[in-house]
Amino acid sequence: MSDTLSDQQKNEFKEAFGYFDKNSNGTIASSELGRVMRCLGATPTDAQVSEIISNLKNAETIDLETFLTIMAEYRIEDDSIEEIREAFSVFDNDGSGTIAAAELKYMLTNLGERLSEQEVEEFMKGAGVDGEGMVEYEKFIDWIVTK
């Protein structure tokens, strides 16, 4: 998976990894993962970092190749979030950062991977619909990411 990274990204990630590799043994403590990722401009939540660590074979330490793979996968997720943001902006006609709840429901039931009525109901609860029937889509995206 790390082959999806450019040479420049790999070098940047290696440099940051080396900074956190305190004893120069080619590994970092898994407890440092979130800090290293944030140092590189990523914004994982604590829950995301915990999930990444729980999926590792050795949850104590992370070697460079594993770290590069993690960063490659995380960058793909970041790209997906940007695509979601762009999709919402299409429905944001006035550039206010909001869309109508009805439009959100339409998107969830008719575009891309269609959700069941129960899933749509859960998403609509998480959407934080205001008194005017509008959803701030940045808050909604944050809710999706942390869910």
Buried (B, 14 or more C-beta within 10 A) or exposed (E): EBEEBEEEBBEBBBEBBEEBBEEEEEBBEBEBBBBBBEEBEBEBEEEBBBEBBEEBEEEEBBBBEBBBBBBBBBBEEBEEBEEBEEEBEEBBEEEEBBBBBEBBBBBBBEEEEEBEEEEBEEBBEBBBBEEEEBBBBEBBBBBBBEE
